């Protein structure tokens, strides 16, 4: 998984030469202190790097060029301490290729009532300096995040941190590669899409390899590698008796371990950040990858079932954004409903591939028939998921644009045992309620595959969509179905 502390956000302050050298020195010192405070904040997962004040068209253009070329810089925080005439920013903003956060703050928290004079006013005038800067970005139709408040305020730092995580997810997509083993599930619409447009819009590439290419790597796995991985299974999970050494299905566990080793090797050799497979295209594999996919997701790889490359990429981005936060992120599917009055719930699961990063307690390692795919019984991890706030997110190809759909949910502990359900599973209550949320999801064209998150909020996903320049539709506690349907109609007009 990516280490977010290796990434940088540059803190850039705007001013001009009008105020004289003494004022500009104060501006620089204040900016240095603000950048240091943000860099030290536990709410912000990346480095905040102070940069000298920009005061001319040339300096602004130059810093934007540097941002674009800096290898570990994922974005810019801009602040106008004094007044920076916005026409100076046009050239730089036109070439800026990385996300921007506009921090509308000031160095002093309070007005110094007894001593305030015009020197103080000339120095501390971001109240209107930032409005000038804000106008030019709105005039240029530039996406950015605006955060308002004193820089020492924890809520301000939290919002900056959320945006930084979204910027890190976007940075991770640039030049990323995702591999599809085989095609998507036959005749399915929502898992398909325009991979060329995705690369143009999102910066990642998706290409297909035949299962034979993967099998060739899998078959190079040694017995020593398999034995070592099985020891890891013993340490990390509770193995079913039949899978233990000497058990009747131990050979299946060895095959699952062999698949995991080969799959990881293939991804590492190709520098891929995620993958897809499908139960309809398994020629040469003894079983559909179950525990292999689950464990690779837990390491940070994105995954999408049945060839769903958009969800694979989204799961990867969500894992990057959530790196270091309590809880996990996983590929997910709305599977079946519980329509009990006043206690309606969704049972989320998949055939095999739910990430153990969201597990409550120690998973069990089991083997059961799959029922589809026509292959040997696959090994998988089985577990429940803890209750608490969570969300489901889906990226869909609308033909003329991509849409990110987000539904806030409340996961709940299972009220009953599920002794005959041989897969990982989670129960949740979608907000505002099941009927409204499901209708809204369907009206918005949401997919049945999602990225499920325990540690991201709607704000993370909204910031990510803004950086990507795509539509974001939120279903939450305040959703009213008629209002949402109107918003979808307005979006159609806006994107036409």
C-alpha positions in Angstrom: 0.0 0.0 0.0 1.1 3.5 -0.7 2.7 5.5 2.2 0.8 8.8 2.2 3.6 10.5 4.2 5.8 10.2 1.2 3.5 12.5 -0.7 3.5 16.3 -0.6 1.0 19.2 -0.8 2.6 22.5 -1.5 1.5 25.6 0.5 1.5 28.6 -1.8 0.7 32.1 -0.6 -0.2 35.0 -3.0 0.5 38.6 -2.5 2.1 41.5 -4.5 4.9 44.1 -4.3 2.5 46.9 -3.5 2.9 46.5 0.3 6.6 46.8 0.6 9.4 44.5 1.9 8.5 44.6 5.6 4.9 43.5 5.0 6.1 40.8 2.6 8.5 39.5 5.2 5.6 39.2 7.6 3.5 37.5 5.0 6.3 34.9 4.5 6.7 34.3 8.2 3.0 33.8 8.8 2.8 31.5 5.8 5.7 29.4 7.1 4.0 29.0 10.5 0.6 28.0 8.9 2.3 25.4 6.7 4.2 24.1 9.7 1.0 23.8 11.8 -0.8 22.0 9.0 2.2 19.7 8.5 2.2 18.8 12.2 -1.6 18.1 12.2 -2.6 14.5 12.9 -5.6 15.1 10.7 -3.5 15.6 7.6 -1.8 12.4 6.2 0.7 14.0 3.8 3.6 16.4 4.1 2.7 20.1 3.8 5.6 21.9 2.2 6.0 25.7 2.6 6.8 27.6 -0.6 7.9 31.2 -1.0 5.2 33.9 -1.5 4.3 34.5 -5.2 3.9 38.1 -6.1 4.0 38.3 -10.0 2.6 36.6 -13.0 6.0 35.1 -13.7 6.4 33.7 -10.2 2.9 32.2 -10.2 3.4 30.6 -13.6 6.8 29.2 -12.4 5.4 27.6 -9.2 2.6 26.0 -11.2 5.2 24.5 -13.6 7.1 23.2 -10.6 4.0 21.6 -9.1 3.2 19.8 -12.4 6.7 18.4 -12.6 7.3 17.6 -8.9 7.2 13.8 -8.6 5.7 13.5 -5.1 3.6 16.7 -5.1 -0.1 15.7 -5.3 -1.7 19.2 -5.1 -1.6 22.8 -3.9 -3.1 24.7 -1.0 -3.4 28.3 -2.0 -4.0 31.3 0.3 -4.1 35.0 -0.3 -2.6 36.6 2.8 -3.0 40.1 1.4 -4.4 40.9 -2.0 -3.1 39.1 -5.0 -4.6 40.6 -8.2 -6.2 37.6 -9.9 -5.2 38.4 -13.5 -1.7 37.5 -12.4 -3.0 33.9 -11.7 -4.6 33.2 -15.1 -1.5 31.8 -16.9 -0.5 29.6 -14.0 -4.0 28.3 -13.3 -4.4 27.5 -17.0 -1.4 25.1 -16.9 -1.9 23.7 -13.4 -2.5 19.9 -13.7 -2.9 18.9 -10.0 -5.7 19.5 -7.6 -6.1 22.7 -5.6 -7.5 23.5 -2.2 -8.3 27.2 -1.6 -7.8 27.8 2.2 -9.7 30.9 3.2 -8.1 31.6 6.5 -6.0 34.3 8.2 -3.1 34.3 10.5 -4.7 35.9 13.5 -7.8 34.2 14.9 -9.3 37.3 16.7 -9.4 40.9 15.9 -7.0 42.8 18.2 -9.6 45.3 19.3 -7.4 47.7 21.3 -4.5 47.9 18.8 -6.0 47.3 15.3 -4.8 50.0 12.8 -4.4 50.3 9.1 -1.0 48.6 9.1 -2.7 45.6 10.6 -5.6 45.8 8.0 -3.2 46.1 5.1 -1.4 42.9 6.3 -4.4 40.8 7.2 -6.8 41.2 4.3 -7.4 37.7 3.1 -11.1 38.4 3.8 -11.2 40.1 0.4 -7.9 38.9 -1.1 -9.3 35.4 -1.2 -12.5 36.6 -2.8 -10.4 38.1 -5.7 -8.7 34.7 -6.0 -11.9 32.8 -5.8 -13.5 34.9 -8.6 -10.8 34.0 -11.1 -11.1 30.3 -10.5 -14.9 30.5 -10.8 -14.6 32.6 -13.9 -12.2 30.0 -15.4 -14.6 27.2 -14.3 -11.9 25.4 -12.3 -12.8 22.7 -9.8 -11.3 23.1 -6.4 -12.2 22.7 -2.7 -12.8 25.7 -0.5 -12.1 25.4 3.2 -13.0 28.3 5.5 -11.9 29.0 9.0 -8.8 29.5 11.2 -6.0 27.2 10.3 -5.6 26.0 13.9 -9.3 24.9 14.0 -9.5 21.1 14.1 -12.4 21.0 11.7 -10.4 23.0 9.2 -7.5 20.6 9.4 -9.9 17.7 9.1 -11.3 19.1 5.9 -7.8 19.7 4.5 -6.9 16.1 5.4 -10.0 14.7 3.7 -9.1 16.6 0.5 -5.5 15.5 0.8 -6.6 11.8 0.9 -8.8 12.4 -2.1 -5.9 14.0 -3.9 -3.7 11.0 -3.0 -6.3 8.6 -4.5 -6.3 10.7 -7.7 -2.5 10.8 -7.8 -2.4 7.0 -7.4 -4.6 6.6 -10.5 -2.3 8.7 -12.8 -0.4 6.1 -14.9 -1.9 3.2 -13.0 -2.5 -0.1 -14.7 -5.3 -2.6 -14.1 -5.4 -6.0 -15.6 -8.5 -8.0 -16.7 -8.1 -11.8 -16.8 -10.6 -12.6 -19.5 -13.6 -10.5 -20.4 -16.5 -9.3 -18.3 -19.5 -11.5 -17.6 -21.4 -12.1 -20.8 -24.3 -9.8 -21.7 -23.8 -7.7 -18.5 -24.1 -4.0 -19.2 -23.0 -2.1 -16.1 -19.6 -3.8 -15.7 -18.7 -2.9 -19.3 -17.8 0.6 -20.4 -15.4 2.8 -22.4 -11.9 2.0 -21.3 -10.4 4.6 -23.7 -12.6 7.4 -22.2 -11.6 6.2 -18.7 -8.0 6.5 -19.5 -8.5 10.0 -21.0 -10.6 11.1 -18.0 -9.0 9.2 -15.1 -5.4 8.5 -16.1 -5.4 4.8 -15.6 -5.1 2.0 -18.3 -7.1 -1.2 -18.4 -6.0 -4.1 -20.6 -6.9 -7.8 -20.9 -4.7 -10.9 -20.6 -5.9 -14.4 -21.3 -6.2 -16.8 -18.4 -3.4 -18.8 -20.1 -0.9 -16.0 -19.4 -1.8 -16.1 -15.7 -1.7 -19.9 -15.6 1.8 -19.9 -17.0 3.0 -17.8 -14.1 1.0 -19.9 -11.6 2.6 -23.1 -12.8 6.1 -21.7 -12.0 5.2 -21.7 -8.3 7.4 -24.0 -6.1 6.4 -26.4 -3.4 8.5 -24.4 -0.9 6.6 -21.2 -1.7 3.3 -23.1 -1.3 4.3 -24.6 2.1 5.4 -21.2 3.4 2.1 -19.5 2.4 0.1 -22.3 4.0 1.9 -21.6 7.2 0.7 -17.9 6.9 -2.8 -19.2 6.5 -2.5 -21.3 9.7 -1.2 -18.2 11.6 -3.8 -15.8 10.3 -7.0 -17.8 10.1 -8.9 -20.7 11.6 -8.6 -23.4 9.1 -11.5 -25.8 8.5 -10.5 -29.4 9.6 -10.8 -30.7 6.0 -8.2 -28.2 4.8 -5.6 -29.0 7.3 -2.6 -31.2 6.4 -3.8 -34.8 6.1 -7.4 -33.6 5.5 -9.4 -34.7 2.5 -9.3 -31.3 0.9 -5.7 -30.2 1.8 -4.8 -30.5 -1.9 -7.4 -27.7 -2.6 -5.8 -25.4 -0.1 -2.4 -26.1 -1.8 -4.0 -25.2 -5.1 -5.5 -22.0 -3.7 -2.1 -21.0 -2.3 -0.5 -21.7 -5.7 -3.0 -19.5 -7.4 -2.3 -16.7 -4.9 1.4 -16.8 -5.4 1.1 -16.8 -9.1 -1.5 -14.0 -9.2 0.6 -11.8 -6.9 3.7 -12.5 -9.0 1.8 -11.5 -12.2 0.6 -8.3 -10.6 4.0 -7.4 -9.3 5.8 -8.1 -12.6 3.4 -6.0 -14.5 3.2 -3.2 -11.9 -0.6 -3.5 -11.7 -2.7 -1.9 -9.0 -5.7 -4.1 -9.4 -7.4 -6.8 -11.4 -10.6 -8.5 -12.4 -11.6 -12.0 -13.2 -14.8 -13.8 -14.1 -16.2 -17.3 -13.3 -17.1 -17.6 -17.0 -13.5 -17.5 -18.1 -11.3 -19.9 -16.0 -9.7 -22.2 -18.5 -6.6 -23.6 -17.0 -7.4 -22.7 -13.4 -8.5 -25.4 -11.0 -10.7 -23.0 -9.0 -11.9 -19.5 -9.1 -9.5 -17.3 -7.0 -11.1 -16.8 -3.6 -8.7 -16.5 -0.8 -6.1 -15.2 -3.2 -8.3 -12.3 -4.3 -9.3 -11.6 -0.7 -5.7 -11.4 0.6 -4.5 -9.4 -2.4 -7.3 -6.8 -1.7 -6.1 -6.7 1.9 -2.6 -5.8 0.6 -4.1 -2.8 -1.2 -4.9 -4.1 -4.7 -8.2 -3.2 -6.3 -10.6 -5.9 -7.5 -13.8 -6.2 -9.5 -15.7 -9.4 -10.0 -17.0 -10.5 -13.4 -14.6 -8.2 -15.3 -15.8 -5.0 -13.5 -12.7 -2.9 -14.1 -14.4 0.4 -13.0 -15.0 -1.0 -9.5 -11.5 -2.5 -9.4 -10.1 1.0 -10.0 -12.5 2.5 -7.5 -11.6 0.0 -4.7 -7.9 0.7 -5.3 -8.6 4.5 -5.0 -10.6 4.0 -1.8 -7.9 1.9 -0.3 -5.4 4.6 -1.0 -7.7 7.3 0.4 -8.3 5.3 3.6 -4.7 4.3 4.1 -3.8 4.5 7.8 -7.4 5.0 9.0 -9.2 2.4 11.2 -11.3 0.1 9.2 -11.1 -1.2 5.7 -12.4 -1.0 2.1 -13.7 -3.9 0.0 -15.3 -4.9 -3.2 -19.0 -5.5 -2.4 -22.3 -6.4 -3.9 -25.9 -5.8 -2.8 -27.0 -9.4 -2.7 -30.4 -9.9 -1.0 -32.9 -7.9 1.2 -34.5 -8.3 4.6 -37.9 -6.5 4.2 -39.0 -6.8 7.9 -41.2 -3.7 8.7 -39.2 -1.1 10.6 -36.1 -3.3 10.3 -35.3 -3.4 6.6 -31.7 -4.3 5.7 -29.4 -5.3 2.9 -27.2 -8.4 3.0 -24.0 -7.5 1.2 -21.7 -10.2 0.0 -20.2 -11.9 -3.1 -19.4 -15.4 -4.3 -16.0 -15.3 -2.6 -14.2 -12.0 -2.9 -14.8 -9.8 0.2 -11.7 -8.2 1.7 -10.7 -9.3 5.2 -9.7 -5.7 6.0 -13.4 -5.2 7.0 -13.7 -8.4 9.0 -14.8 -8.5 12.6 -12.5 -11.0 14.4 -10.5 -13.8 13.0 -11.8 -15.1 9.7 -12.2 -18.8 9.1 -10.7 -20.5 6.0 -13.2 -22.8 4.5 -14.0 -24.7 1.3 -17.5 -25.0 -0.2 -19.0 -25.7 -3.7 -19.5 -22.5 -5.8 -22.4 -23.7 -7.9 -21.3 -21.7 -11.0 -18.2 -21.7 -13.1 -17.8 -25.5 -13.5 -14.6 -25.7 -11.5 -13.4 -27.3 -8.3 -14.7 -26.0 -5.0 -12.8 -22.8 -4.1 -11.2 -21.9 -0.8 -12.3 -18.7 0.8 -12.3 -16.7 4.0 -15.6 -16.5 5.8 -16.4 -13.7 8.4 -18.9 -11.2 9.6 -18.4 -7.5 9.5 -18.8 -5.1 12.4 -21.6 -2.6 12.7 -21.1 1.2 12.4 -21.2 4.0 9.8 -20.1 3.0 6.3 -20.8 3.8 2.7 -21.1 2.1 -0.7 -19.8 3.8 -3.9 -20.2 3.0 -7.5 -18.7 4.5 -10.7 -20.9 4.1 -13.7 -20.4 4.9 -17.4 -23.4 7.1 -18.5 -22.4 7.2 -22.1 -21.6 10.9 -22.2 -19.9 11.1 -18.7 -19.0 9.1 -15.7 -21.1 9.3 -12.5 -19.9 8.5 -9.0 -22.8 7.4 -6.8 -22.5 7.2 -3.0 -24.9 5.9 -0.4 -24.3 6.3 3.3 -25.3 3.3 5.3 -25.3 2.0 8.9 -23.8 -1.5 9.2 -25.4 -3.7 11.8 -24.4 -6.8 13.7 -26.1 -10.0 12.4 -29.0 -10.8 14.7 -28.9 -14.5 13.8 -26.3 -17.0 13.0 -25.7 -17.8 9.3 -24.4 -21.4 9.5 -25.2 -22.3 5.9 -23.9 -19.2 4.2 -20.3 -20.0 3.2 -19.2 -16.5 2.3 -18.1 -13.3 4.0 -21.0 -11.0 4.6 -22.2 -7.6 6.0 -25.6 -6.3 6.9 -26.5 -2.7 6.6 -29.3 -0.2 6.7 -29.0 2.2 3.8 -29.9 5.9 4.5 -32.4 7.4 4.7 -34.2 4.1 4.5 -34.1 1.0 2.3 -37.0 1.8 0.1 -35.9 5.4 -0.6 -32.2 4.5 -1.0 -32.8 1.6 -3.3 -35.2 3.5 -5.5 -32.7 6.4 -5.6 -29.8 4.1 -6.5 -31.8 2.5 -9.3 -33.0 5.9 -10.7 -29.4 7.0 -10.7 -28.3 3.9 -12.6 -26.1 2.6 -9.8 -24.3 -0.7 -10.4 -24.8 -3.8 -8.3 -21.0 -3.9 -7.6 -19.7 -1.3 -5.2 -16.7 -0.2 -3.1 -17.7 -0.6 0.5 -15.9 1.6 3.1 -15.7 1.7 6.8 -13.3 4.6 7.0 -14.2 7.0 4.2 -17.0 9.6 4.3 -19.1 11.2 1.6 -16.8 14.2 1.8 -13.8 12.1 0.7 -15.8 10.8 -2.3 -17.2 14.2 -3.2 -13.7 15.7 -3.1 -12.4 12.9 -5.3 -15.2 13.4 -7.8 -14.5 17.1 -7.9 -10.8 16.5 -8.6 -11.7 14.0 -11.3 -14.2 16.4 -12.8 -17.1 14.0 -12.7 -20.7 14.1 -11.4 -21.3 12.9 -7.8 -24.7 11.8 -6.6 -25.1 11.4 -2.8 -27.9 9.4 -1.2 -27.9 10.1 2.6 -30.2 10.9 5.5 -31.5 14.0 3.8 -32.4 12.4 0.5 -35.9 13.0 -0.8 -36.7 10.9 -3.9 -38.5 13.6 -5.9 -35.8 16.1 -5.2 -33.1 13.6 -6.3 -35.0 12.7 -9.5 -35.1 16.4 -10.3 -31.3 16.7 -9.6 -30.7 13.8 -12.0 -32.7 15.6 -14.7 -30.8 18.8 -14.1 -27.5 16.9 -14.4 -28.6 15.5 -17.8 -29.1 19.1 -19.0 -25.9 20.3 -17.5 -23.8 17.5 -19.1 -25.6 17.5 -22.5 
